[in-house]
Amino acid sequence: MKKFLFPLTVFLCILVAIVLADIGSKNFIFKFIKSIPHGDKFFHLLLYGILAFSLNFALNFRTIYLIRYNIQLGAIIVFFFAFLEEMSQYFIPYRSFDLYDLLADVVGVIVFSMIRFK
C-alpha cells in the first residue's frame, strides 16, 4: 500500500491544478509556467510522465497485452485519465481543448514508461 502513496500524491497535485484551471484561477504558479517558453507543454509532459512512472512502479510494472504489444497498466490508466481530462476541457468555460497538451501528456507517459527498475 505504501507504494501507492507517491502516485496518489502526484495524482492529487494534478487534480488541484485541474480544478484551479477549471475555475479560471490566475495564481502565481500558472503565471510562472506561462512565463516559460512552452512551459505548459513541458509541465504536462513532466507531470503525466511522473504519474505514469510512479503508478507503473506501484503496480510492479505489470503489463497487459494490447494490440500486439505488452503495455504497462499504469501507462494505460494515466493515458485514459489524460485523454478524458483534455476532452472535458471542451465543455468548461475557462478552458479549451488543446491537442498539443494531449500530445505532451502522451509523450510524457511513453517516455517515463520506458524507465524501469528490476
Biopython code that builds the backbone (N, CA, C, O; Angstrom):
import numpy as np
from Bio.PDB.StructureBuilder import StructureBuilder

atoms = [
    (1, "MET", "N", (0.815, -1.192, 0.000)),
    (1, "MET", "CA", (0.000, 0.000, 0.000)),
    (1, "MET", "C", (0.868, 1.269, 0.000)),
    (1, "MET", "O", (0.488, 2.282, -0.586)),
    (2, "LYS", "N", (2.022, 1.209, 0.652)),
    (2, "LYS", "CA", (2.909, 2.375, 0.683)),
    (2, "LYS", "C", (3.377, 2.762, -0.708)),
    (2, "LYS", "O", (3.670, 3.931, -0.959)),
    (3, "LYS", "N", (3.454, 1.779, -1.633)),
    (3, "LYS", "CA", (3.907, 2.058, -2.987)),
    (3, "LYS", "C", (2.974, 3.016, -3.727)),
    (3, "LYS", "O", (3.384, 3.701, -4.665)),
    (4, "PHE", "N", (1.723, 3.053, -3.294)),
    (4, "PHE", "CA", (0.737, 3.884, -3.981)),
    (4, "PHE", "C", (0.667, 5.300, -3.419)),
    (4, "PHE", "O", (-0.065, 6.134, -3.952)),
    (5, "LEU", "N", (1.408, 5.588, -2.361)),
    (5, "LEU", "CA", (1.360, 6.914, -1.744)),
    (5, "LEU", "C", (1.883, 7.996, -2.685)),
    (5, "LEU", "O", (1.262, 9.049, -2.823)),
    (6, "PHE", "N", (3.013, 7.746, -3.330)),
    (6, "PHE", "CA", (3.572, 8.758, -4.229)),
    (6, "PHE", "C", (2.693, 8.976, -5.462)),
    (6, "PHE", "O", (2.396, 10.126, -5.785)),
    (7, "PRO", "N", (2.258, 7.906, -6.175)),
    (7, "PRO", "CA", (1.377, 8.165, -7.323)),
    (7, "PRO", "C", (0.083, 8.867, -6.922)),
    (7, "PRO", "O", (-0.438, 9.688, -7.676)),
    (8, "LEU", "N", (-0.430, 8.550, -5.754)),
    (8, "LEU", "CA", (-1.640, 9.212, -5.279)),
    (8, "LEU", "C", (-1.378, 10.695, -5.029)),
    (8, "LEU", "O", (-2.221, 11.534, -5.344)),
    (9, "THR", "N", (-0.231, 11.018, -4.474)),
    (9, "THR", "CA", (0.138, 12.413, -4.223)),
    (9, "THR", "C", (0.275, 13.185, -5.534)),
    (9, "THR", "O", (-0.210, 14.311, -5.646)),
    (10, "VAL", "N", (0.930, 12.586, -6.520)),
    (10, "VAL", "CA", (1.081, 13.234, -7.827)),
    (10, "VAL", "C", (-0.295, 13.434, -8.464)),
    (10, "VAL", "O", (-0.582, 14.494, -9.020)),
    (11, "PHE", "N", (-1.143, 12.403, -8.377)),
    (11, "PHE", "CA", (-2.493, 12.490, -8.929)),
    (11, "PHE", "C", (-3.277, 13.627, -8.271)),
    (11, "PHE", "O", (-3.968, 14.383, -8.954)),
    (12, "LEU", "N", (-3.171, 13.745, -6.954)),
    (12, "LEU", "CA", (-3.873, 14.815, -6.243)),
    (12, "LEU", "C", (-3.342, 16.198, -6.642)),
    (12, "LEU", "O", (-4.121, 17.145, -6.754)),
    (13, "CYS", "N", (-2.040, 16.323, -6.854)),
    (13, "CYS", "CA", (-1.466, 17.593, -7.320)),
    (13, "CYS", "C", (-2.019, 17.955, -8.693)),
    (13, "CYS", "O", (-2.355, 19.112, -8.945)),
    (14, "ILE", "N", (-2.113, 16.972, -9.576)),
    (14, "ILE", "CA", (-2.672, 17.216, -10.900)),
    (14, "ILE", "C", (-4.141, 17.616, -10.781)),
    (14, "ILE", "O", (-4.596, 18.525, -11.476)),
    (15, "LEU", "N", (-4.883, 16.941, -9.904)),
    (15, "LEU", "CA", (-6.296, 17.288, -9.709)),
    (15, "LEU", "C", (-6.465, 18.718, -9.206)),
    (15, "LEU", "O", (-7.357, 19.436, -9.658)),
    (16, "VAL", "N", (-5.616, 19.130, -8.275)),
    (16, "VAL", "CA", (-5.679, 20.505, -7.765)),
    (16, "VAL", "C", (-5.426, 21.483, -8.907)),
    (16, "VAL", "O", (-6.138, 22.478, -9.042)),
    (17, "ALA", "N", (-4.411, 21.206, -9.732)),
    (17, "ALA", "CA", (-4.104, 22.081, -10.869)),
    (17, "ALA", "C", (-5.286, 22.131, -11.844)),
    (17, "ALA", "O", (-5.606, 23.193, -12.380)),
    (18, "ILE", "N", (-5.929, 20.990, -12.071)),
    (18, "ILE", "CA", (-7.080, 20.941, -12.977)),
    (18, "ILE", "C", (-8.225, 21.783, -12.429)),
    (18, "ILE", "O", (-8.833, 22.564, -13.160)),
    (19, "VAL", "N", (-8.518, 21.624, -11.145)),
    (19, "VAL", "CA", (-9.619, 22.386, -10.537)),
    (19, "VAL", "C", (-9.329, 23.884, -10.588)),
    (19, "VAL", "O", (-10.206, 24.677, -10.930)),
    (20, "LEU", "N", (-8.098, 24.272, -10.248)),
    (20, "LEU", "CA", (-7.735, 25.694, -10.295)),
    (20, "LEU", "C", (-7.869, 26.249, -11.708)),
    (20, "LEU", "O", (-8.352, 27.365, -11.898)),
    (21, "ALA", "N", (-7.442, 25.472, -12.694)),
    (21, "ALA", "CA", (-7.565, 25.925, -14.086)),
    (21, "ALA", "C", (-9.039, 25.976, -14.506)),
    (21, "ALA", "O", (-9.450, 26.884, -15.229)),
    (22, "ASP", "N", (-9.827, 25.003, -14.051)),
    (22, "ASP", "CA", (-11.249, 24.954, -14.408)),
    (22, "ASP", "C", (-12.028, 26.155, -13.877)),
    (22, "ASP", "O", (-12.992, 26.595, -14.504)),
    (23, "ILE", "N", (-11.621, 26.684, -12.735)),
    (23, "ILE", "CA", (-12.340, 27.833, -12.169)),
    (23, "ILE", "C", (-11.729, 29.165, -12.625)),
    (23, "ILE", "O", (-12.171, 30.238, -12.215)),
    (24, "GLY", "N", (-10.712, 29.072, -13.478)),
    (24, "GLY", "CA", (-10.115, 30.283, -14.034)),
    (24, "GLY", "C", (-9.144, 30.980, -13.117)),
    (24, "GLY", "O", (-8.938, 32.188, -13.237)),
    (25, "SER", "N", (-8.544, 30.247, -12.204)),
    (25, "SER", "CA", (-7.589, 30.836, -11.274)),
    (25, "SER", "C", (-6.375, 31.382, -12.014)),
    (25, "SER", "O", (-5.906, 30.782, -12.981)),
    (26, "LYS", "N", (-5.879, 32.501, -11.562)),
    (26, "LYS", "CA", (-4.680, 33.126, -12.150)),
    (26, "LYS", "C", (-3.579, 33.204, -11.087)),
    (26, "LYS", "O", (-2.997, 34.268, -10.875)),
    (27, "ASN", "N", (-3.295, 32.086, -10.422)),
    (27, "ASN", "CA", (-2.322, 32.117, -9.332)),
    (27, "ASN", "C", (-0.885, 32.201, -9.856)),
    (27, "ASN", "O", (-0.640, 32.098, -11.058)),
    (28, "PHE", "N", (0.035, 32.385, -8.947)),
    (28, "PHE", "CA", (1.437, 32.609, -9.306)),
    (28, "PHE", "C", (2.059, 31.415, -10.022)),
    (28, "PHE", "O", (2.954, 31.598, -10.847)),
    (29, "ILE", "N", (1.613, 30.210, -9.729)),
    (29, "ILE", "CA", (2.186, 29.029, -10.389)),
    (29, "ILE", "C", (1.847, 29.055, -11.875)),
    (29, "ILE", "O", (2.717, 28.829, -12.716)),
    (30, "PHE", "N", (0.580, 29.331, -12.203)),
    (30, "PHE", "CA", (0.185, 29.401, -13.603)),
    (30, "PHE", "C", (0.902, 30.542, -14.319)),
    (30, "PHE", "O", (1.291, 30.401, -15.478)),
    (31, "LYS", "N", (1.075, 31.660, -13.642)),
    (31, "LYS", "CA", (1.790, 32.794, -14.239)),
    (31, "LYS", "C", (3.253, 32.434, -14.511)),
    (31, "LYS", "O", (3.816, 32.797, -15.544)),
    (32, "PHE", "N", (3.857, 31.710, -13.557)),
    (32, "PHE", "CA", (5.244, 31.275, -13.728)),
    (32, "PHE", "C", (5.368, 30.327, -14.919)),
    (32, "PHE", "O", (6.271, 30.479, -15.741)),
    (33, "ILE", "N", (4.474, 29.362, -15.014)),
    (33, "ILE", "CA", (4.514, 28.387, -16.107)),
    (33, "ILE", "C", (4.335, 29.088, -17.452)),
    (33, "ILE", "O", (5.002, 28.742, -18.427)),
    (34, "LYS", "N", (3.430, 30.077, -17.508)),
    (34, "LYS", "CA", (3.220, 30.820, -18.752)),
    (34, "LYS", "C", (4.438, 31.661, -19.125)),
    (34, "LYS", "O", (4.644, 31.960, -20.302)),
    (35, "SER", "N", (5.246, 32.045, -18.140)),
    (35, "SER", "CA", (6.424, 32.867, -18.428)),
    (35, "SER", "C", (7.552, 32.067, -19.076)),
    (35, "SER", "O", (8.474, 32.650, -19.647)),
    (36, "ILE", "N", (7.488, 30.749, -18.993)),
    (36, "ILE", "CA", (8.499, 29.870, -19.587)),
    (36, "ILE", "C", (8.046, 29.502, -20.999)),
    (36, "ILE", "O", (6.908, 29.070, -21.184)),
    (37, "PRO", "N", (8.920, 29.668, -22.002)),
    (37, "PRO", "CA", (8.532, 29.248, -23.353)),
    (37, "PRO", "C", (8.160, 27.757, -23.377)),
    (37, "PRO", "O", (8.946, 26.908, -22.957)),
    (38, "HIS", "N", (6.991, 27.461, -23.859)),
    (38, "HIS", "CA", (6.455, 26.091, -23.917)),
    (38, "HIS", "C", (6.338, 25.457, -22.530)),
    (38, "HIS", "O", (6.325, 24.232, -22.401)),
    (39, "GLY", "N", (6.253, 26.285, -21.508)),
    (39, "GLY", "CA", (6.184, 25.790, -20.134)),
    (39, "GLY", "C", (4.978, 24.906, -19.890)),
    (39, "GLY", "O", (5.069, 23.903, -19.183)),
    (40, "ASP", "N", (3.845, 25.275, -20.475)),
    (40, "ASP", "CA", (2.631, 24.477, -20.304)),
    (40, "ASP", "C", (2.839, 23.061, -20.822)),
    (40, "ASP", "O", (2.488, 22.092, -20.149)),
    (41, "LYS", "N", (3.402, 22.940, -22.003)),
    (41, "LYS", "CA", (3.627, 21.611, -22.599)),
    (41, "LYS", "C", (4.662, 20.827, -21.792)),
    (41, "LYS", "O", (4.505, 19.628, -21.560)),
    (42, "PHE", "N", (5.722, 21.522, -21.366)),
    (42, "PHE", "CA", (6.759, 20.862, -20.583)),
    (42, "PHE", "C", (6.187, 20.287, -19.283)),
    (42, "PHE", "O", (6.496, 19.154, -18.914)),
    (43, "PHE", "N", (5.351, 21.072, -18.590)),
    (43, "PHE", "CA", (4.804, 20.590, -17.324)),
    (43, "PHE", "C", (3.752, 19.508, -17.534)),
    (43, "PHE", "O", (3.591, 18.640, -16.676)),
    (44, "HIS", "N", (3.037, 19.539, -18.646)),
    (44, "HIS", "CA", (2.138, 18.431, -18.985)),
    (44, "HIS", "C", (2.959, 17.157, -19.115)),
    (44, "HIS", "O", (2.644, 16.135, -18.505)),
    (45, "LEU", "N", (4.021, 17.233, -19.922)),
    (45, "LEU", "CA", (4.879, 16.074, -20.140)),
    (45, "LEU", "C", (5.448, 15.569, -18.821)),
    (45, "LEU", "O", (5.419, 14.369, -18.548)),
    (46, "LEU", "N", (5.956, 16.470, -18.017)),
    (46, "LEU", "CA", (6.605, 16.104, -16.768)),
    (46, "LEU", "C", (5.619, 15.492, -15.759)),
    (46, "LEU", "O", (5.883, 14.425, -15.205)),
    (47, "LEU", "N", (4.500, 16.157, -15.525)),
    (47, "LEU", "CA", (3.554, 15.669, -14.514)),
    (47, "LEU", "C", (2.928, 14.340, -14.897)),
    (47, "LEU", "O", (2.877, 13.419, -14.081)),
    (48, "TYR", "N", (2.450, 14.233, -16.127)),
    (48, "TYR", "CA", (1.826, 12.976, -16.544)),
    (48, "TYR", "C", (2.866, 11.872, -16.676)),
    (48, "TYR", "O", (2.558, 10.703, -16.446)),
    (49, "GLY", "N", (4.086, 12.226, -17.042)),
    (49, "GLY", "CA", (5.155, 11.237, -17.088)),
    (49, "GLY", "C", (5.500, 10.710, -15.705)),
    (49, "GLY", "O", (5.643, 9.501, -15.517)),
    (50, "ILE", "N", (5.632, 11.598, -14.746)),
    (50, "ILE", "CA", (5.928, 11.179, -13.368)),
    (50, "ILE", "C", (4.779, 10.339, -12.819)),
    (50, "ILE", "O", (5.004, 9.341, -12.134)),
    (51, "LEU", "N", (3.547, 10.746, -13.120)),
    (51, "LEU", "CA", (2.397, 9.957, -12.670)),
    (51, "LEU", "C", (2.431, 8.557, -13.274)),
    (51, "LEU", "O", (2.193, 7.576, -12.569)),
    (52, "ALA", "N", (2.722, 8.452, -14.559)),
    (52, "ALA", "CA", (2.786, 7.148, -15.222)),
    (52, "ALA", "C", (3.900, 6.288, -14.629)),
    (52, "ALA", "O", (3.690, 5.113, -14.325)),
    (53, "PHE", "N", (5.084, 6.878, -14.466)),
    (53, "PHE", "CA", (6.197, 6.096, -13.918)),
    (53, "PHE", "C", (5.889, 5.614, -12.507)),
    (53, "PHE", "O", (6.096, 4.443, -12.188)),
    (54, "SER", "N", (5.394, 6.515, -11.664)),
    (54, "SER", "CA", (5.153, 6.129, -10.270)),
    (54, "SER", "C", (4.033, 5.100, -10.161)),
    (54, "SER", "O", (4.096, 4.213, -9.310)),
    (55, "LEU", "N", (3.009, 5.203, -11.008)),
    (55, "LEU", "CA", (1.941, 4.205, -10.985)),
    (55, "LEU", "C", (2.437, 2.870, -11.540)),
    (55, "LEU", "O", (2.086, 1.814, -11.014)),
    (56, "ASN", "N", (3.245, 2.908, -12.593)),
    (56, "ASN", "CA", (3.844, 1.666, -13.103)),
    (56, "ASN", "C", (4.695, 1.003, -12.031)),
    (56, "ASN", "O", (4.648, -0.215, -11.861)),
    (57, "PHE", "N", (5.466, 1.796, -11.314)),
    (57, "PHE", "CA", (6.303, 1.268, -10.233)),
    (57, "PHE", "C", (5.436, 0.624, -9.149)),
    (57, "PHE", "O", (5.722, -0.482, -8.689)),
    (58, "ALA", "N", (4.370, 1.330, -8.746)),
    (58, "ALA", "CA", (3.480, 0.814, -7.698)),
    (58, "ALA", "C", (2.801, -0.479, -8.142)),
    (58, "ALA", "O", (2.493, -1.339, -7.317)),
    (59, "LEU", "N", (2.571, -0.612, -9.432)),
    (59, "LEU", "CA", (1.932, -1.817, -9.972)),
    (59, "LEU", "C", (2.956, -2.874, -10.399)),
    (59, "LEU", "O", (2.624, -3.828, -11.101)),
    (60, "ASN", "N", (4.203, -2.687, -9.964)),
    (60, "ASN", "CA", (5.301, -3.606, -10.288)),
    (60, "ASN", "C", (5.486, -3.780, -11.794)),
    (60, "ASN", "O", (5.820, -4.867, -12.265)),
    (61, "PHE", "N", (5.266, -2.707, -12.539)),
    (61, "PHE", "CA", (5.455, -2.673, -13.985)),
    (61, "PHE", "C", (4.636, -3.763, -14.693)),
    (61, "PHE", "O", (5.064, -4.337, -15.694)),
    (62, "ARG", "N", (3.472, -4.020, -14.152)),
    (62, "ARG", "CA", (2.564, -5.023, -14.732)),
    (62, "ARG", "C", (2.156, -4.584, -16.130)),
    (62, "ARG", "O", (1.882, -3.407, -16.366)),
    (63, "THR", "N", (2.119, -5.536, -17.053)),
    (63, "THR", "CA", (1.764, -5.223, -18.434)),
    (63, "THR", "C", (0.489, -5.953, -18.843)),
    (63, "THR", "O", (0.087, -6.951, -18.244)),
    (64, "ILE", "N", (-0.122, -5.413, -19.882)),
    (64, "ILE", "CA", (-1.296, -6.022, -20.492)),
    (64, "ILE", "C", (-1.001, -6.133, -21.982)),
    (64, "ILE", "O", (-0.492, -5.197, -22.597)),
    (65, "TYR", "N", (-1.326, -7.284, -22.549)),
    (65, "TYR", "CA", (-1.127, -7.479, -23.984)),
    (65, "TYR", "C", (-2.249, -6.769, -24.722)),
    (65, "TYR", "O", (-3.419, -7.130, -24.592)),
    (66, "LEU", "N", (-1.881, -5.750, -25.503)),
    (66, "LEU", "CA", (-2.875, -4.928, -26.181)),
    (66, "LEU", "C", (-2.347, -4.540, -27.557)),
    (66, "LEU", "O", (-1.273, -3.949, -27.661)),
    (67, "ILE", "N", (-3.071, -4.858, -28.588)),
    (67, "ILE", "CA", (-2.709, -4.505, -29.955)),
    (67, "ILE", "C", (-1.275, -4.949, -30.292)),
    (67, "ILE", "O", (-0.458, -4.140, -30.730)),
    (68, "ARG", "N", (-0.985, -6.207, -30.088)),
    (68, "ARG", "CA", (0.302, -6.833, -30.402)),
    (68, "ARG", "C", (1.467, -6.372, -29.533)),
    (68, "ARG", "O", (2.615, -6.686, -29.846)),
    (69, "TYR", "N", (1.210, -5.639, -28.451)),
    (69, "TYR", "CA", (2.289, -5.154, -27.587)),
    (69, "TYR", "C", (1.930, -5.367, -26.124)),
    (69, "TYR", "O", (0.758, -5.344, -25.751)),
    (70, "ASN", "N", (2.947, -5.572, -25.306)),
    (70, "ASN", "CA", (2.765, -5.550, -23.862)),
    (70, "ASN", "C", (2.897, -4.098, -23.419)),
    (70, "ASN", "O", (3.959, -3.491, -23.560)),
    (71, "ILE", "N", (1.820, -3.549, -22.888)),
    (71, "ILE", "CA", (1.798, -2.151, -22.472)),
    (71, "ILE", "C", (1.589, -2.106, -20.965)),
    (71, "ILE", "O", (0.757, -2.834, -20.424)),
    (72, "GLN", "N", (2.337, -1.257, -20.299)),
    (72, "GLN", "CA", (2.243, -1.175, -18.845)),
    (72, "GLN", "C", (0.872, -0.649, -18.432)),
    (72, "GLN", "O", (0.352, 0.314, -18.997)),
    (73, "LEU", "N", (0.307, -1.310, -17.430)),
    (73, "LEU", "CA", (-1.036, -0.977, -16.948)),
    (73, "LEU", "C", (-1.106, 0.462, -16.454)),
    (73, "LEU", "O", (-2.075, 1.162, -16.745)),
    (74, "GLY", "N", (-0.108, 0.911, -15.721)),
    (74, "GLY", "CA", (-0.096, 2.285, -15.222)),
    (74, "GLY", "C", (-0.128, 3.294, -16.353)),
    (74, "GLY", "O", (-0.792, 4.325, -16.249)),
    (75, "ALA", "N", (0.588, 3.004, -17.442)),
    (75, "ALA", "CA", (0.607, 3.897, -18.600)),
    (75, "ALA", "C", (-0.778, 3.981, -19.237)),
    (75, "ALA", "O", (-1.217, 5.059, -19.638)),
    (76, "ILE", "N", (-1.455, 2.856, -19.328)),
    (76, "ILE", "CA", (-2.809, 2.834, -19.904)),
    (76, "ILE", "C", (-3.759, 3.664, -19.049)),
    (76, "ILE", "O", (-4.542, 4.457, -19.573)),
    (77, "ILE", "N", (-3.691, 3.483, -17.745)),
    (77, "ILE", "CA", (-4.572, 4.219, -16.832)),
    (77, "ILE", "C", (-4.328, 5.723, -16.946)),
    (77, "ILE", "O", (-5.275, 6.502, -17.046)),
    (78, "VAL", "N", (-3.067, 6.125, -16.930)),
    (78, "VAL", "CA", (-2.734, 7.558, -16.997)),
    (78, "VAL", "C", (-3.112, 8.128, -18.363)),
    (78, "VAL", "O", (-3.599, 9.255, -18.445)),
    (79, "PHE", "N", (-2.897, 7.368, -19.428)),
    (79, "PHE", "CA", (-3.285, 7.841, -20.751)),
    (79, "PHE", "C", (-4.794, 8.125, -20.804)),
    (79, "PHE", "O", (-5.209, 9.178, -21.289)),
    (80, "PHE", "N", (-5.603, 7.198, -20.312)),
    (80, "PHE", "CA", (-7.052, 7.412, -20.349)),
    (80, "PHE", "C", (-7.479, 8.579, -19.470)),
    (80, "PHE", "O", (-8.388, 9.327, -19.829)),
    (81, "PHE", "N", (-6.837, 8.739, -18.332)),
    (81, "PHE", "CA", (-7.134, 9.893, -17.478)),
    (81, "PHE", "C", (-6.801, 11.191, -18.215)),
    (81, "PHE", "O", (-7.602, 12.126, -18.224)),
    (82, "ALA", "N", (-5.621, 11.247, -18.831)),
    (82, "ALA", "CA", (-5.200, 12.448, -19.563)),
    (82, "ALA", "C", (-6.158, 12.727, -20.729)),
    (82, "ALA", "O", (-6.537, 13.874, -20.968)),
    (83, "PHE", "N", (-6.537, 11.683, -21.440)),
    (83, "PHE", "CA", (-7.453, 11.843, -22.572)),
    (83, "PHE", "C", (-8.802, 12.396, -22.106)),
    (83, "PHE", "O", (-9.328, 13.341, -22.695)),
    (84, "LEU", "N", (-9.351, 11.810, -21.060)),
    (84, "LEU", "CA", (-10.647, 12.281, -20.548)),
    (84, "LEU", "C", (-10.554, 13.712, -20.021)),
    (84, "LEU", "O", (-11.467, 14.513, -20.225)),
    (85, "GLU", "N", (-9.470, 14.026, -19.354)),
    (85, "GLU", "CA", (-9.310, 15.368, -18.798)),
    (85, "GLU", "C", (-9.207, 16.401, -19.919)),
    (85, "GLU", "O", (-9.826, 17.462, -19.841)),
    (86, "GLU", "N", (-8.437, 16.101, -20.952)),
    (86, "GLU", "CA", (-8.311, 17.037, -22.071)),
    (86, "GLU", "C", (-9.637, 17.192, -22.811)),
    (86, "GLU", "O", (-10.000, 18.303, -23.197)),
    (87, "MET", "N", (-10.354, 16.107, -23.010)),
    (87, "MET", "CA", (-11.641, 16.173, -23.708)),
    (87, "MET", "C", (-12.668, 16.961, -22.899)),
    (87, "MET", "O", (-13.509, 17.652, -23.474)),
    (88, "SER", "N", (-12.606, 16.865, -21.584)),
    (88, "SER", "CA", (-13.568, 17.571, -20.734)),
    (88, "SER", "C", (-13.412, 19.086, -20.847)),
    (88, "SER", "O", (-14.354, 19.830, -20.571)),
    (89, "GLN", "N", (-12.242, 19.541, -21.248)),
    (89, "GLN", "CA", (-11.993, 20.980, -21.337)),
    (89, "GLN", "C", (-12.859, 21.651, -22.403)),
    (89, "GLN", "O", (-13.077, 22.861, -22.360)),
    (90, "TYR", "N", (-13.334, 20.884, -23.326)),
    (90, "TYR", "CA", (-14.218, 21.418, -24.363)),
    (90, "TYR", "C", (-15.492, 21.995, -23.755)),
    (90, "TYR", "O", (-16.077, 22.927, -24.307)),
    (91, "PHE", "N", (-15.921, 21.452, -22.630)),
    (91, "PHE", "CA", (-17.183, 21.823, -22.005)),
    (91, "PHE", "C", (-17.038, 22.818, -20.851)),
    (91, "PHE", "O", (-18.035, 23.178, -20.225)),
    (92, "ILE", "N", (-15.835, 23.259, -20.565)),
    (92, "ILE", "CA", (-15.587, 24.140, -19.421)),
    (92, "ILE", "C", (-15.277, 25.546, -19.937)),
    (92, "ILE", "O", (-14.396, 25.719, -20.778)),
    (93, "PRO", "N", (-16.000, 26.549, -19.434)),
    (93, "PRO", "CA", (-15.870, 27.911, -19.980)),
    (93, "PRO", "C", (-14.449, 28.487, -19.977)),
    (93, "PRO", "O", (-14.062, 29.148, -20.940)),
    (94, "TYR", "N", (-13.671, 28.254, -18.927)),
    (94, "TYR", "CA", (-12.326, 28.850, -18.831)),
    (94, "TYR", "C", (-11.256, 28.031, -19.531)),
    (94, "TYR", "O", (-10.087, 28.418, -19.544)),
    (95, "ARG", "N", (-11.639, 26.919, -20.103)),
    (95, "ARG", "CA", (-10.661, 26.007, -20.701)),
    (95, "ARG", "C", (-10.956, 25.806, -22.177)),
    (95, "ARG", "O", (-12.035, 26.147, -22.660)),
    (96, "SER", "N", (-9.997, 25.255, -22.877)),
    (96, "SER", "CA", (-10.211, 24.874, -24.268)),
    (96, "SER", "C", (-9.370, 23.636, -24.556)),
    (96, "SER", "O", (-8.257, 23.488, -24.052)),
    (97, "PHE", "N", (-9.918, 22.770, -25.361)),
    (97, "PHE", "CA", (-9.200, 21.553, -25.746)),
    (97, "PHE", "C", (-7.963, 21.944, -26.544)),
    (97, "PHE", "O", (-8.034, 22.785, -27.441)),
    (98, "ASP", "N", (-6.828, 21.331, -26.215)),
    (98, "ASP", "CA", (-5.577, 21.597, -26.923)),
    (98, "ASP", "C", (-4.929, 20.264, -27.263)),
    (98, "ASP", "O", (-4.465, 19.543, -26.379)),
    (99, "LEU", "N", (-4.902, 19.947, -28.538)),
    (99, "LEU", "CA", (-4.336, 18.684, -28.993)),
    (99, "LEU", "C", (-2.864, 18.565, -28.602)),
    (99, "LEU", "O", (-2.382, 17.465, -28.332)),
    (100, "TYR", "N", (-2.150, 19.686, -28.572)),
    (100, "TYR", "CA", (-0.737, 19.655, -28.199)),
    (100, "TYR", "C", (-0.536, 19.349, -26.712)),
    (100, "TYR", "O", (0.469, 18.744, -26.338)),
    (101, "ASP", "N", (-1.479, 19.758, -25.868)),
    (101, "ASP", "CA", (-1.421, 19.355, -24.454)),
    (101, "ASP", "C", (-1.573, 17.840, -24.349)),
    (101, "ASP", "O", (-0.834, 17.184, -23.614)),
    (102, "LEU", "N", (-2.527, 17.293, -25.083)),
    (102, "LEU", "CA", (-2.737, 15.840, -25.077)),
    (102, "LEU", "C", (-1.509, 15.120, -25.608)),
    (102, "LEU", "O", (-1.108, 14.087, -25.072)),
    (103, "LEU", "N", (-0.915, 15.661, -26.655)),
    (103, "LEU", "CA", (0.307, 15.066, -27.207)),
    (103, "LEU", "C", (1.437, 15.106, -26.176)),
    (103, "LEU", "O", (2.178, 14.132, -26.037)),
    (104, "ALA", "N", (1.576, 16.215, -25.456)),
    (104, "ALA", "CA", (2.601, 16.316, -24.408)),
    (104, "ALA", "C", (2.339, 15.287, -23.308)),
    (104, "ALA", "O", (3.275, 14.672, -22.796)),
    (105, "ASP", "N", (1.064, 15.099, -22.943)),
    (105, "ASP", "CA", (0.707, 14.083, -21.940)),
    (105, "ASP", "C", (1.144, 12.695, -22.418)),
    (105, "ASP", "O", (1.759, 11.938, -21.667)),
    (106, "VAL", "N", (0.824, 12.373, -23.669)),
    (106, "VAL", "CA", (1.131, 11.050, -24.226)),
    (106, "VAL", "C", (2.641, 10.843, -24.305)),
    (106, "VAL", "O", (3.133, 9.768, -23.965)),
    (107, "VAL", "N", (3.379, 11.856, -24.749)),
    (107, "VAL", "CA", (4.842, 11.741, -24.826)),
    (107, "VAL", "C", (5.420, 11.519, -23.426)),
    (107, "VAL", "O", (6.314, 10.691, -23.250)),
    (108, "GLY", "N", (4.916, 12.254, -22.432)),
    (108, "GLY", "CA", (5.377, 12.060, -21.061)),
    (108, "GLY", "C", (5.114, 10.652, -20.565)),
    (108, "GLY", "O", (5.981, 10.036, -19.945)),
    (109, "VAL", "N", (3.917, 10.138, -20.837)),
    (109, "VAL", "CA", (3.569, 8.772, -20.415)),
    (109, "VAL", "C", (4.495, 7.768, -21.088)),
    (109, "VAL", "O", (5.000, 6.858, -20.431)),
    (110, "ILE", "N", (4.724, 7.921, -22.386)),
    (110, "ILE", "CA", (5.575, 6.971, -23.114)),
    (110, "ILE", "C", (7.017, 7.037, -22.634)),
    (110, "ILE", "O", (7.618, 6.006, -22.332)),
    (111, "VAL", "N", (7.576, 8.242, -22.563)),
    (111, "VAL", "CA", (8.987, 8.387, -22.184)),
    (111, "VAL", "C", (9.227, 7.866, -20.762)),
    (111, "VAL", "O", (10.173, 7.114, -20.529)),
    (112, "PHE", "N", (8.383, 8.261, -19.825)),
    (112, "PHE", "CA", (8.589, 7.843, -18.439)),
    (112, "PHE", "C", (8.230, 6.371, -18.231)),
    (112, "PHE", "O", (8.681, 5.767, -17.258)),
    (113, "SER", "N", (7.428, 5.781, -19.124)),
    (113, "SER", "CA", (7.108, 4.363, -19.009)),
    (113, "SER", "C", (8.246, 3.506, -19.534)),
    (113, "SER", "O", (8.279, 2.301, -19.285)),
    (114, "MET", "N", (9.163, 4.099, -20.243)),
    (114, "MET", "CA", (10.316, 3.357, -20.741)),
    (114, "MET", "C", (11.355, 3.170, -19.631)),
    (114, "MET", "O", (12.279, 2.370, -19.775)),
    (115, "ILE", "N", (11.207, 3.892, -18.544)),
    (115, "ILE", "CA", (12.123, 3.770, -17.402)),
    (115, "ILE", "C", (11.606, 2.644, -16.522)),
    (115, "ILE", "O", (10.453, 2.656, -16.092)),
    (116, "ARG", "N", (12.468, 1.673, -16.259)),
    (116, "ARG", "CA", (12.057, 0.546, -15.410)),
    (116, "ARG", "C", (13.174, 0.185, -14.446)),
    (116, "ARG", "O", (14.358, 0.343, -14.740)),
    (117, "PHE", "N", (12.758, -0.304, -13.288)),
    (117, "PHE", "CA", (13.703, -0.839, -12.309)),
    (117, "PHE", "C", (13.380, -2.302, -12.082)),
    (117, "PHE", "O", (12.216, -2.701, -12.108)),
    (118, "LYS", "N", (14.381, -3.077, -11.867)),
    (118, "LYS", "CA", (14.150, -4.510, -11.573)),
    (118, "LYS", "C", (13.858, -4.687, -10.108)),
    (118, "LYS", "O", (13.635, -5.809, -9.653)),
]
sb = StructureBuilder()
sb.init_structure("model")
sb.init_model(0)
sb.init_chain("A")
sb.init_seg("    ")
for serial, (resi, resn, name, xyz) in enumerate(atoms, 1):
    if name == "N":
        sb.init_residue(resn, " ", resi, " ")
    sb.init_atom(name, np.array(xyz, "f"), 0.0, 1.0, " ", f" {name:<3s}", serial, name[0])
structure = sb.get_structure()
